[in-house]
Amino acid sequence: VVALLNREFAGRIAGMHVPAVIAAVPLKHPENAEEQVRAALDEWNARSRWGLIPYPWAQVNGTSIVVIEGTGQNVYSSLDPEAKPAYAIIGSWLYVAGQAGGLKQLLERGGRGEDGACWSRAVMRPAPFWLWGDFRLGNDVLRLALSAYAFKLVLEDAAGTQKKRQRLNEWKAWLDALEPFEQCAIRAESWNGNGLALDI
């Protein structure tokens, strides 16, 4: 499960607003997860001089959020802990985030039964395909991407790209129309062994 979250989940790096990228990965052997993470960091450190180490940063609802700290002399090491990648192990799942602050927000909201609980709903029943979207949180991210692309088209050829930019405006209008629905989940799973059942 991978999510791109904005608004309160997003952070700032060098003064720039950066959406949070968070992934949840199932673990076959969760009891060995910490050792596997340390081994991956050791392998990375052997190829670079970043000196990455796991650092327990915060506790949320009994779950430890571990930040990937850097001990090398580089820009990464100078970032605030909440702006660095982090992970958390919850049951048989490994949560990995591009920013520790975003992961902390997700776990806090999930513990209160809010939007973060979507992660647990996603794995209640095995399914070959599961998609969840939050129109409120995703709207800002998608609108920003469409606006950036429209600006690029204006710089390249303002007159020749007018139709493309008009289509982008139509997509923005669709995003605004979907936002009141707040959330949507699509699940496809086996039905009687010979078909798929689609729930929306």
Residue pairs with C-beta under 8 A, 6 or more apart in sequence:
1 23
1 24
1 119
1 122
1 123
1 130
1 132
2 21
2 22
2 23
2 24
3 21
3 22
3 23
3 132
4 19
4 20
4 21
4 138
4 141
5 19
5 20
5 21
5 22
5 102
5 106
5 134
5 137
5 138
5 141
6 19
6 20
6 137
6 138
6 140
6 141
6 144
7 136
7 137
7 140
8 105
9 19
9 20
9 22
9 101
9 102
9 105
9 106
9 137
10 17
10 18
10 19
10 20
10 99
10 102
11 18
11 20
11 82
11 83
11 99
11 101
11 102
12 18
12 83
13 79
13 83
18 98
18 99
19 141
20 97
20 98
20 99
20 101
20 102
20 103
20 105
20 106
21 97
21 98
22 95
22 96
22 97
22 98
22 102
22 103
22 106
23 95
23 96
23 97
24 93
24 94
24 95
24 96
24 119
24 122
24 123
25 93
25 94
25 95
25 96
26 92
26 93
26 94
26 123
27 33
27 89
27 92
27 93
27 94
30 89
30 91
30 92
30 93
30 94
33 89
33 94
34 54
34 89
37 54
37 66
37 87
38 54
41 52
41 53
41 54
41 68
44 50
44 52
45 51
45 52
48 72
49 72
49 74
50 70
50 71
50 72
50 74
50 76
50 77
51 70
51 71
51 72
51 77
52 68
52 69
52 70
52 71
53 68
53 69
53 70
53 71
54 66
54 67
54 68
54 69
55 66
55 67
55 68
55 69
55 81
56 64
56 65
56 66
56 67
57 65
57 66
57 67
57 81
57 86
57 100
58 64
58 65
58 100
58 104
59 65
60 88
60 104
60 107
60 108
60 111
61 107
61 108
61 110
61 111
63 88
63 89
63 90
63 107
64 88
64 89
65 86
65 87
65 88
65 100
65 103
65 104
65 107
66 86
66 87
66 88
67 81
67 84
67 85
67 86
67 100
68 84
68 85
68 86
68 87
69 77
69 81
69 84
70 76
70 77
70 84
71 77
76 84
81 100
82 99
82 100
82 101
82 104
83 99
83 100
83 101
84 99
84 100
85 96
85 97
85 98
85 99
85 100
86 96
86 97
86 99
86 100
86 103
87 94
87 95
87 96
87 97
87 103
88 94
88 95
88 103
88 107
89 95
90 107
93 119
93 123
95 103
95 106
95 107
95 119
97 103
97 106
106 116
106 119
107 116
108 116
109 115
109 116
109 117
110 116
110 117
110 119
110 120
115 134
115 137
115 183
118 132
118 134
118 183
118 185
121 132
121 185
122 130
122 132
125 187
125 189
126 189
127 187
127 188
127 189
128 188
128 189
128 190
129 186
129 187
129 188
129 189
130 185
130 186
130 187
130 188
131 185
131 186
131 187
132 183
132 184
132 185
132 186
133 183
133 184
133 185
134 182
134 183
135 175
135 178
135 179
135 180
135 181
135 182
135 183
135 184
136 179
136 182
136 183
139 175
139 176
139 178
139 179
142 175
143 172
143 175
146 168
146 171
146 172
149 168
150 165
150 168
150 169
153 161
153 164
153 165
154 161
154 165
178 184
184 200
185 199
185 200
186 198
186 199
186 200
187 198
187 199
188 196
188 197
188 198
189 196
189 197
190 196
190 197
191 197
